[in-house]
Amino acid sequence: FRHNEDGSYTYGYEAADGTFKIETKLPTGEVKGKYGYVDDVGKVRVVEYGATKYGFEPSGEGITVPPPTLVDESAKNAVQDQD
């Protein structure tokens, strides 16, 4: 695949077994996409994800995701400015 002038891109594929991936990178640097894989019983499972300043953020059936560990510094500074 190739990048656009602004650094963004979109690409994807699908295999004969039903597995797939599609991903888009925005000019802001954020990435969004989803992929499908075949589990151990032959079912295609779909995972959607995003990648932001908080890191990789997957979601899908049976996925448990801990809360982000990064702190939004702008919100932290706003609270301190009110003191």
C-alpha positions as CSV (number, residue, x, y, z in Angstrom):
1,F,0.0,0.0,0.0
2,R,1.1,3.6,-0.2
3,H,0.7,6.6,2.0
4,N,-1.2,9.7,0.9
5,E,0.6,13.1,1.0
6,D,-0.8,13.9,4.4
7,G,0.5,10.6,5.9
8,S,-2.9,8.9,5.9
9,Y,-3.6,5.5,4.4
10,T,-6.2,2.8,4.0
11,Y,-5.6,-0.9,3.2
12,G,-7.1,-4.2,3.7
13,Y,-7.3,-7.8,2.6
14,E,-9.5,-10.9,2.9
15,A,-8.3,-14.5,2.8
16,A,-10.2,-17.6,1.5
17,D,-10.7,-18.9,5.1
18,G,-12.6,-15.7,6.0
19,T,-9.8,-14.0,7.9
20,F,-9.4,-10.3,7.0
21,K,-8.0,-6.9,8.0
22,I,-8.9,-3.4,7.1
23,E,-7.0,-0.4,8.6
24,T,-7.1,3.4,8.1
25,K,-4.6,5.9,9.5
26,L,-5.9,9.4,9.7
27,P,-3.8,12.6,9.1
28,T,-3.9,13.1,12.9
29,G,-1.9,9.9,13.4
30,E,-4.8,8.0,14.9
31,V,-5.3,4.5,13.5
32,K,-8.7,2.6,13.3
33,G,-9.5,-0.8,11.9
34,K,-10.7,-4.3,12.4
35,Y,-9.6,-7.8,11.7
36,G,-11.2,-11.2,11.7
37,Y,-9.5,-14.5,12.7
38,V,-10.7,-18.1,12.8
39,D,-10.9,-19.4,16.4
40,D,-10.2,-22.9,17.6
41,V,-13.8,-24.0,16.7
42,G,-13.8,-22.5,13.2
43,K,-15.8,-19.4,14.0
44,V,-14.6,-16.1,12.5
45,R,-14.1,-13.6,15.4
46,V,-14.0,-9.9,14.7
47,V,-11.9,-7.4,16.7
48,E,-12.2,-3.7,16.1
49,Y,-9.4,-1.4,17.3
50,G,-8.1,2.1,17.5
51,A,-4.7,3.5,18.3
52,T,-4.7,6.9,19.9
53,K,-2.5,8.8,22.3
54,Y,-3.8,6.3,24.9
55,G,-2.4,3.3,23.0
56,F,-3.9,0.3,21.3
57,E,-7.6,0.0,22.2
58,P,-9.2,-3.3,21.0
59,S,-12.9,-4.2,21.4
60,G,-14.8,-7.4,20.5
61,E,-16.7,-10.3,21.8
62,G,-14.8,-11.9,24.7
63,I,-12.1,-9.2,24.9
64,T,-11.5,-7.6,28.3
65,V,-9.6,-4.4,28.1
66,P,-8.1,-2.6,31.1
67,P,-8.6,1.2,31.4
68,P,-6.0,3.5,29.8
69,T,-3.0,4.1,32.0
70,L,-2.0,7.5,30.4
71,V,-3.3,10.7,32.0
72,D,-4.7,13.5,29.9
73,E,-2.2,16.2,31.0
74,S,-4.4,19.1,29.7
75,A,-7.3,18.0,32.0
76,K,-4.8,17.6,34.9
77,N,-3.4,21.1,34.3
78,A,-6.9,22.6,34.2
79,V,-7.8,21.1,37.6
80,Q,-4.5,22.4,39.1
81,D,-5.2,25.9,37.6
82,Q,-8.5,26.0,39.5
83,D,-6.8,25.5,42.9
